[in-house]
Amino acid sequence: MHMVWVKTIAGKLEERIRYTSAICYNTFPVPKLMKASIFKLNESAFKILAVRESYSHLSLAQLYDPEKMPFDLKQAHKENDSLVEKLYKSSDFKTDEERLERLFHYYETMLN
């Protein structure tokens, strides 16, 4: 969700995203989180960290190389992505356009 947001609103330097906290992070709309959701997100984050720890001999660049990313790390991130997306919509998103539409809905709510 965050990358869809960033790719839409961030500036670019050449072909790279120019990430700034004021434009990208501080404007990212997050729905109100219930305690159960926070607990699940924390569990998911710790799972990602635990999987990463099992590959402590690799650098982050090696771990997150799209062609070499360990399967269990990729799965842990997919599970986390699914949890995050469920905060915005109970059913699955089909496209990034749907994600962006929902994000802008929450952004408008945030401004009011």
C-alpha positions as CSV (number, residue, x, y, z in Angstrom):
1,M,0.0,0.0,0.0
2,H,2.8,2.4,0.9
3,M,4.7,1.8,-2.3
4,V,1.6,2.5,-4.4
5,W,1.2,5.8,-2.5
6,V,4.9,6.7,-2.8
7,K,5.0,5.9,-6.5
8,T,2.0,8.2,-7.0
9,I,2.9,11.3,-4.9
10,A,6.7,11.3,-4.6
11,G,8.9,13.3,-6.9
12,K,11.5,11.6,-9.0
13,L,15.2,12.2,-9.5
14,E,16.0,10.7,-12.9
15,E,14.1,7.4,-12.7
16,R,14.5,7.0,-8.9
17,I,11.8,7.8,-6.4
18,R,12.7,10.9,-4.3
19,Y,11.4,9.9,-0.9
20,T,10.8,12.6,1.6
21,S,9.1,12.2,5.0
22,A,7.0,15.4,4.5
23,I,5.5,14.3,1.2
24,C,5.5,10.5,1.4
25,Y,5.5,9.3,5.0
26,N,3.6,12.1,6.8
27,T,0.8,12.1,4.2
28,F,0.3,8.3,4.1
29,P,-3.3,7.6,5.2
30,V,-3.6,4.9,7.9
31,P,-7.0,3.8,9.0
32,K,-7.8,3.7,12.7
33,L,-6.2,0.5,14.1
34,M,-7.9,-1.8,16.5
35,K,-5.9,-3.5,19.2
36,A,-6.3,-6.9,17.5
37,S,-4.9,-5.4,14.2
38,I,-2.0,-3.9,16.0
39,F,-1.2,-7.2,17.6
40,K,-1.3,-9.1,14.3
41,L,0.9,-6.5,12.6
42,N,3.4,-6.7,15.4
43,E,3.4,-10.5,15.1
44,S,4.0,-10.2,11.4
45,A,6.8,-7.7,11.8
46,F,8.5,-10.0,14.3
47,K,8.1,-12.9,12.0
48,I,9.8,-10.9,9.2
49,L,12.7,-10.0,11.6
50,A,13.0,-13.6,12.7
51,V,13.3,-14.9,9.1
52,R,15.8,-12.2,8.3
53,E,17.8,-13.2,11.3
54,S,18.1,-16.7,10.0
55,Y,20.0,-15.2,7.0
56,S,22.2,-12.9,9.1
57,H,25.2,-13.9,6.9
58,L,23.5,-11.9,4.0
59,S,23.4,-8.2,3.6
60,L,20.0,-6.4,3.2
61,A,20.8,-5.9,-0.5
62,Q,21.4,-9.6,-0.9
63,L,18.2,-10.5,1.1
64,Y,16.0,-8.2,-0.9
65,D,17.4,-8.9,-4.4
66,P,14.1,-9.7,-6.2
67,E,15.8,-12.6,-8.0
68,K,17.4,-14.1,-5.0
69,M,15.0,-13.3,-2.1
70,P,14.6,-16.4,0.1
71,F,11.2,-18.0,-0.3
72,D,10.3,-17.8,3.4
73,L,11.1,-14.1,3.6
74,K,9.0,-13.4,0.5
75,Q,6.1,-15.4,2.1
76,A,6.5,-13.4,5.4
77,H,6.3,-10.2,3.5
78,K,3.3,-11.4,1.5
79,E,1.5,-12.3,4.7
80,N,2.3,-8.8,6.1
81,D,1.1,-7.1,2.9
82,S,-2.2,-9.0,3.1
83,L,-2.7,-7.9,6.8
84,V,-2.1,-4.3,5.8
85,E,-4.4,-4.4,2.9
86,K,-7.2,-5.9,5.1
87,L,-7.0,-2.7,7.1
88,Y,-8.2,-0.8,4.1
89,K,-10.6,-3.2,2.5
90,S,-12.1,-6.5,3.7
91,S,-11.9,-8.1,0.2
92,D,-8.8,-8.4,-1.9
93,F,-7.6,-5.6,-4.1
94,K,-7.4,-6.5,-7.8
95,T,-5.2,-3.7,-9.0
96,D,-3.0,-0.9,-7.8
97,E,-5.6,1.6,-9.1
98,E,-8.1,0.1,-6.6
99,R,-5.5,0.5,-3.8
100,L,-4.8,4.1,-4.8
101,E,-8.5,4.9,-4.9
102,R,-8.9,3.6,-1.4
103,L,-5.8,5.4,-0.2
104,F,-7.2,8.7,-1.5
105,H,-10.5,8.0,0.2
106,Y,-8.7,7.7,3.5
107,Y,-6.5,10.7,2.7
108,E,-9.6,12.8,2.2
109,T,-11.0,11.5,5.5
110,M,-7.7,12.4,7.2
111,L,-7.9,16.0,5.9
112,N,-11.5,16.5,7.2
